[in-house]
Amino acid sequence: MIFMTANMELMDALKAMIESCRKCELWKLRKNAIVGEGPIPCDVLFLGQNPGKMENELGRPFVGRTGKFLDRLLALANFSRAEVYLTGAVKCPTPKNRMPNRKEIEACKEFLQVQLEAVRPKLIVALGKVALQALGISGSVLRMHGKLLELEGRRVFVTFHPSAAMRFPKIRELSYNDFKKLKRLLENRN
């Protein structure tokens, strides 16, 4: 119980840090500090890109159309939102929801490190290119998707961002297969 309380206090401090952050220009678009949500500690952390319009309005990750699609993908892997931790690599929305640039990803890296320390995931599911960049992994999602990598003692499963899967039928099919593979990987671990 003490461990959980300490982690919750750490997350409250993180939220305050994000709310006062001015490391890049994205703070000007921020209505809410989007830290993340889910149990702490948690075995599986899903790392996305950045908040969109709905996320910024509601102060929660993955609550718009992309979030609804992610819920479908989670179900393929036998997960519900209540069982996983959801967060983004960048904590503020970008103009016109464009992909965050390197400077913006770097500005939020410290926040992600604090989250990883608090959540203590055994597995990180990297949802797309921005998630990989935030973790310091270079390479193409198209070449690495469905693979399990090792990063500083943590396993990282690579797949596409749900927004890409929503827009492109080929990526959607690959995403479905990745989440089915993720389910098998986790079942074989037990």
Residue frames as qw, qx, qy, qz and C-alpha x, y, z in Angstrom:
[[0.000, 0.885, 0.466, 0.000, 0.00, 0.00, 0.00],
 [0.319, -0.763, 0.112, 0.550, 2.88, 2.38, 0.78],
 [0.408, -0.078, 0.609, 0.676, 4.34, 1.70, -2.69],
 [0.179, 0.635, 0.659, 0.361, 1.03, 2.56, -4.39],
 [0.173, -0.921, -0.265, 0.229, 0.64, 5.75, -2.34],
 [0.395, -0.558, 0.322, 0.655, 4.18, 6.85, -3.22],
 [0.335, 0.171, 0.680, 0.629, 3.50, 6.23, -6.90],
 [0.052, 0.810, 0.564, 0.155, 0.23, 8.18, -6.79],
 [0.272, -0.859, -0.031, 0.432, 2.05, 11.08, -5.13],
 [0.418, -0.264, 0.524, 0.694, 4.69, 10.88, -7.86],
 [0.237, 0.478, 0.691, 0.487, 1.97, 11.07, -10.52],
 [0.094, -0.916, -0.370, 0.119, 0.35, 14.07, -8.79],
 [0.346, -0.689, 0.234, 0.592, 3.74, 15.81, -8.80],
 [0.392, 0.059, 0.667, 0.631, 4.17, 14.87, -12.47],
 [0.149, 0.758, 0.598, 0.211, 0.81, 16.42, -13.34],
 [0.197, -0.919, -0.095, 0.328, 1.89, 19.66, -11.65],
 [0.428, -0.409, 0.475, 0.651, 5.18, 19.59, -13.59],
 [0.324, 0.357, 0.703, 0.522, 3.35, 19.15, -16.89],
 [0.014, 0.878, 0.479, -0.010, 0.88, 21.93, -16.06],
 [0.204, -0.904, 0.091, 0.364, 3.73, 24.38, -15.53],
 [0.679, -0.068, 0.481, 0.550, 5.95, 23.16, -18.39],
 [0.340, 0.883, -0.001, -0.323, 7.10, 25.68, -21.00],
 [0.574, -0.357, 0.588, 0.445, 9.90, 23.64, -22.64],
 [0.239, 0.167, 0.677, 0.675, 8.32, 23.97, -26.07],
 [0.233, -0.022, -0.126, -0.964, 5.57, 26.02, -27.68],
 [0.383, -0.295, -0.816, -0.318, 2.90, 23.32, -27.31],
 [0.162, -0.331, -0.688, 0.625, 1.99, 24.52, -23.81],
 [0.202, 0.157, -0.034, -0.966, 0.05, 27.34, -25.48],
 [0.539, -0.065, -0.586, -0.602, -2.47, 24.81, -26.84],
 [0.336, -0.112, -0.894, 0.274, -2.83, 22.87, -23.57],
 [0.513, -0.528, -0.128, -0.665, -6.16, 23.06, -21.75],
 [0.855, -0.455, 0.153, -0.195, -5.49, 20.05, -19.53],
 [0.045, -0.600, 0.799, 0.011, -2.32, 18.26, -18.52],
 [0.932, 0.088, -0.196, -0.291, -2.68, 14.78, -19.96],
 [0.316, -0.589, 0.738, -0.099, -0.59, 12.55, -17.73],
 [0.380, 0.103, -0.892, -0.222, -2.16, 9.17, -18.38],
 [0.688, -0.267, 0.259, -0.623, -4.56, 6.80, -16.72],
 [0.822, 0.062, -0.559, -0.091, -4.68, 3.28, -15.44],
 [0.824, -0.557, -0.091, 0.047, -3.62, 1.25, -12.46],
 [0.278, 0.732, -0.503, 0.366, -0.29, 2.05, -10.77],
 [0.126, -0.443, 0.734, 0.499, 1.77, -0.09, -10.79],
 [0.805, 0.416, 0.155, -0.394, 0.68, -1.84, -13.98],
 [0.730, -0.134, 0.590, 0.318, 2.20, -4.67, -16.00],
 [0.488, 0.392, 0.553, 0.550, 1.32, -3.24, -19.44],
 [0.002, -0.689, -0.084, 0.720, 1.71, 0.39, -20.55],
 [0.544, 0.592, 0.486, 0.343, 0.43, 1.57, -23.94],
 [0.264, -0.549, 0.087, 0.788, 2.45, 4.51, -25.22],
 [0.485, 0.729, 0.463, 0.134, 0.85, 6.66, -27.89],
 [0.469, 0.466, 0.157, 0.733, 1.68, 9.93, -29.55],
 [0.053, 0.010, -0.256, 0.965, 0.06, 13.10, -28.16],
 [0.238, 0.503, 0.694, -0.457, -3.40, 14.25, -27.08],
 [0.117, 0.404, 0.587, 0.692, -5.90, 15.27, -29.69],
 [0.231, -0.415, -0.093, -0.875, -8.78, 17.71, -29.37],
 [0.738, -0.470, -0.351, -0.335, -11.04, 15.48, -27.24],
 [0.757, -0.182, -0.424, 0.463, -8.18, 14.45, -24.98],
 [0.248, 0.213, -0.184, 0.927, -7.22, 18.08, -24.45],
 [0.435, -0.464, -0.182, -0.750, -10.83, 18.96, -23.61],
 [0.835, -0.416, -0.260, -0.251, -11.39, 16.07, -21.20],
 [0.220, -0.746, 0.576, -0.253, -7.89, 15.72, -19.73],
 [0.810, -0.165, 0.556, -0.082, -7.70, 11.99, -20.46],
 [0.037, -0.417, 0.755, 0.504, -5.74, 9.95, -23.02],
 [0.083, -0.037, -0.915, -0.393, -7.39, 8.11, -25.92],
 [0.272, 0.411, 0.673, -0.552, -10.97, 9.36, -25.50],
 [0.420, 0.495, -0.188, -0.737, -11.76, 10.47, -29.06],
 [0.864, 0.354, -0.153, -0.324, -12.34, 8.37, -32.18],
 [0.470, 0.503, -0.709, 0.153, -8.83, 6.95, -31.94],
 [0.265, -0.302, 0.746, -0.530, -9.51, 5.90, -28.36],
 [0.818, 0.127, 0.264, -0.495, -12.65, 4.04, -29.38],
 [0.789, 0.457, -0.398, -0.095, -10.66, 2.23, -32.04],
 [0.153, 0.486, -0.779, 0.364, -7.94, 1.44, -29.48],
 [0.621, -0.164, 0.536, -0.547, -10.63, -0.12, -27.28],
 [0.913, 0.293, -0.053, -0.280, -11.41, -2.53, -30.13],
 [0.567, 0.537, -0.597, 0.186, -7.73, -3.37, -30.49],
 [0.223, -0.431, 0.707, -0.514, -7.38, -3.89, -26.72],
 [0.833, -0.007, 0.300, -0.465, -10.28, -6.35, -26.85],
 [0.826, 0.428, -0.361, -0.073, -8.39, -8.37, -29.50],
 [0.382, 0.432, -0.699, 0.423, -5.56, -8.76, -26.99],
 [0.608, -0.458, -0.647, 0.045, -8.01, -9.59, -24.19],
 [0.291, -0.107, -0.375, 0.874, -7.53, -6.29, -22.36],
 [0.068, -0.877, -0.457, -0.134, -9.85, -3.64, -21.06],
 [0.159, 0.773, -0.153, 0.595, -8.85, -0.06, -20.31],
 [0.629, -0.714, 0.125, -0.279, -9.08, -0.80, -16.59],
 [0.948, -0.211, 0.113, 0.210, -6.23, -3.32, -16.86],
 [0.698, 0.273, 0.097, 0.655, -3.64, -1.22, -18.68],
 [0.219, -0.708, -0.082, 0.666, -1.94, 2.14, -18.33],
 [0.511, 0.670, 0.388, 0.374, -2.48, 4.55, -21.24],
 [0.241, -0.783, 0.031, 0.572, -0.32, 7.57, -21.94],
 [0.621, 0.764, 0.069, 0.157, 1.25, 9.59, -24.72],
 [0.725, 0.039, -0.052, 0.685, 4.86, 10.43, -25.44],
 [0.112, 0.257, 0.006, 0.960, 3.97, 14.14, -25.75],
 [0.099, -0.426, -0.756, 0.487, 1.68, 15.62, -23.12],
 [0.214, 0.568, 0.158, -0.779, 0.21, 18.56, -25.05],
 [0.676, 0.583, 0.451, -0.005, -1.74, 18.75, -28.32],
 [0.401, -0.156, 0.418, 0.800, -0.02, 19.80, -31.51],
 [0.330, 0.454, -0.058, -0.826, -1.36, 22.36, -34.01],
 [0.705, 0.310, -0.313, -0.556, -3.93, 20.72, -36.31],
 [0.904, -0.213, 0.341, -0.145, -3.06, 17.41, -34.60],
 [0.613, 0.638, -0.467, 0.018, 0.15, 17.06, -36.60],
 [0.903, -0.117, -0.309, 0.277, 2.78, 14.54, -35.55],
 [0.428, -0.877, 0.129, 0.176, 5.05, 15.90, -32.77],
 [0.570, 0.703, -0.368, 0.211, 8.57, 16.84, -33.84],
 [0.735, 0.066, -0.511, 0.441, 11.82, 15.76, -32.17],
 [0.072, 0.352, -0.362, 0.860, 12.09, 18.88, -30.03],
 [0.630, -0.349, 0.007, -0.694, 8.58, 18.32, -28.66],
 [0.913, -0.118, -0.390, -0.026, 9.27, 14.64, -28.00],
 [0.555, 0.201, -0.488, 0.643, 12.52, 15.51, -26.23],
 [0.200, -0.441, 0.219, -0.847, 10.75, 18.16, -24.12],
 [0.788, -0.320, 0.009, -0.526, 8.45, 15.47, -22.69],
 [0.703, 0.219, -0.665, 0.124, 11.03, 12.68, -22.26],
 [0.038, 0.267, -0.679, 0.683, 11.59, 13.54, -18.60],
 [0.640, -0.100, 0.221, -0.729, 7.87, 13.14, -17.93],
 [0.874, 0.139, -0.390, -0.256, 7.81, 9.74, -19.61],
 [0.467, 0.292, -0.738, 0.390, 10.77, 8.58, -17.51],
 [0.278, -0.196, 0.559, -0.756, 8.92, 9.55, -14.33],
 [0.806, 0.034, -0.031, -0.590, 5.85, 7.65, -15.54],
 [0.777, 0.227, -0.587, -0.015, 7.85, 4.54, -16.32],
 [0.182, 0.275, -0.735, 0.592, 9.37, 4.72, -12.84],
 [0.464, -0.088, 0.426, -0.772, 5.95, 5.02, -11.21],
 [0.840, 0.151, -0.110, -0.509, 3.99, 2.58, -13.37],
 [0.353, -0.453, 0.819, 0.021, 6.81, 0.01, -13.54],
 [0.858, 0.320, -0.026, -0.402, 5.48, -1.82, -16.62],
 [0.679, -0.230, 0.662, 0.221, 6.85, -5.19, -17.55],
 [0.470, 0.335, 0.642, 0.505, 5.75, -4.55, -21.13],
 [0.136, 0.579, 0.010, -0.804, 5.48, -1.31, -23.08],
 [0.544, 0.510, 0.623, 0.236, 3.33, -1.38, -26.20],
 [0.150, -0.414, 0.211, 0.873, 4.77, 1.30, -28.50],
 [0.467, 0.670, 0.570, -0.092, 1.96, 2.64, -30.66],
 [0.494, 0.841, 0.155, 0.159, 3.71, 4.12, -33.68],
 [0.619, 0.490, -0.142, 0.598, 6.74, 6.17, -34.65],
 [0.146, -0.763, 0.208, -0.594, 6.49, 8.87, -31.97],
 [0.841, -0.502, 0.122, -0.162, 6.32, 6.26, -29.20],
 [0.916, 0.109, -0.034, 0.385, 9.43, 4.57, -30.59],
 [0.356, 0.644, -0.164, 0.657, 11.28, 7.89, -30.80],
 [0.449, -0.740, 0.168, -0.472, 10.32, 8.74, -27.21],
 [0.923, -0.353, 0.153, 0.019, 11.78, 5.41, -26.10],
 [0.162, -0.749, 0.567, 0.302, 14.98, 6.06, -28.05],
 [0.671, 0.092, 0.712, 0.183, 14.31, 3.32, -30.59],
 [0.264, 0.562, -0.350, -0.701, 15.10, 4.11, -34.21],
 [0.168, 0.018, 0.932, 0.320, 13.67, 2.28, -37.15],
 [0.405, -0.078, -0.436, -0.800, 10.54, 1.82, -39.19],
 [0.598, -0.025, 0.545, -0.587, 7.31, 0.75, -37.52],
 [0.820, 0.350, -0.195, -0.408, 6.44, -1.08, -40.74],
 [0.584, 0.402, -0.697, 0.103, 9.58, -3.24, -40.37],
 [0.081, 0.242, -0.793, 0.554, 9.39, -3.69, -36.58],
 [0.645, -0.202, 0.086, -0.732, 5.65, -4.11, -35.99],
 [0.942, -0.108, -0.203, -0.245, 4.65, -7.29, -34.20],
 [0.677, 0.272, -0.536, 0.425, 8.15, -7.68, -32.76],
 [0.656, -0.743, -0.125, 0.049, 9.19, -7.81, -29.15],
 [0.456, 0.632, -0.347, 0.522, 12.28, -5.75, -28.29],
 [0.675, -0.486, -0.365, 0.420, 14.33, -5.42, -25.12],
 [0.173, 0.730, -0.053, 0.659, 14.97, -1.93, -23.74],
 [0.044, -0.491, 0.522, -0.696, 16.74, -1.32, -20.43],
 [0.066, -0.005, 0.916, -0.397, 15.27, -4.43, -18.83],
 [0.533, 0.378, 0.420, -0.630, 11.78, -3.85, -20.21],
 [0.399, 0.247, 0.794, 0.387, 10.08, -5.55, -23.10],
 [0.273, 0.481, -0.035, -0.832, 8.69, -3.34, -25.86],
 [0.485, 0.385, 0.767, 0.167, 6.09, -4.60, -28.31],
 [0.002, 0.314, -0.275, -0.909, 5.92, -2.51, -31.49],
 [0.315, 0.548, 0.762, 0.143, 2.74, -1.81, -33.42],
 [0.150, 0.440, 0.338, 0.818, 1.04, 0.99, -35.32],
 [0.145, 0.115, 0.376, -0.908, -0.73, 3.97, -33.83],
 [0.317, 0.468, 0.805, -0.181, -4.50, 3.37, -33.83],
 [0.317, 0.738, 0.076, -0.591, -5.12, 6.54, -35.86],
 [0.138, 0.463, -0.714, -0.506, -3.02, 5.12, -38.71],
 [0.140, 0.113, 0.983, 0.043, -4.90, 1.82, -38.47],
 [0.342, 0.605, 0.535, -0.480, -8.21, 3.67, -38.67],
 [0.312, 0.731, -0.163, -0.584, -7.22, 5.47, -41.87],
 [0.340, 0.522, -0.702, -0.344, -5.38, 2.79, -43.83],
 [0.934, -0.047, -0.042, -0.352, -6.96, -0.65, -44.41],
 [0.770, 0.315, -0.505, 0.228, -3.58, -2.42, -44.85],
 [0.112, 0.397, -0.610, 0.676, -2.27, -1.02, -41.56],
 [0.683, -0.273, 0.192, -0.650, -5.60, -1.84, -39.89],
 [0.954, 0.051, -0.264, -0.131, -5.20, -5.50, -40.84],
 [0.571, 0.350, -0.561, 0.487, -1.58, -5.52, -39.65],
 [0.227, -0.422, 0.447, -0.756, -2.68, -3.91, -36.37],
 [0.868, -0.190, -0.001, -0.460, -5.37, -6.54, -35.83],
 [0.895, 0.159, -0.389, 0.152, -2.75, -9.24, -36.35],
 [0.277, 0.454, -0.536, 0.656, -0.30, -7.48, -34.01],
 [0.478, -0.388, 0.355, -0.704, -2.85, -7.30, -31.20],
 [0.961, -0.063, -0.131, -0.235, -3.74, -10.98, -31.68],
 [0.715, 0.317, -0.476, 0.402, -0.02, -11.75, -31.49],
 [0.073, -0.499, 0.462, -0.730, 0.24, -9.62, -28.34],
 [0.801, -0.298, 0.110, -0.507, -2.53, -11.71, -26.78],
 [0.955, 0.093, -0.273, 0.067, -0.65, -14.94, -27.59],
 [0.432, 0.475, -0.497, 0.584, 2.62, -13.53, -26.22],
 [0.328, -0.454, 0.417, -0.716, 1.00, -12.62, -22.93],
 [0.917, -0.164, -0.010, -0.363, -0.86, -15.94, -22.67],
 [0.865, 0.238, -0.379, 0.228, 2.36, -17.89, -23.24],
 [0.147, 0.563, -0.501, 0.640, 4.10, -15.89, -20.53],
 [0.607, -0.421, 0.313, -0.597, 1.74, -17.16, -17.81]]
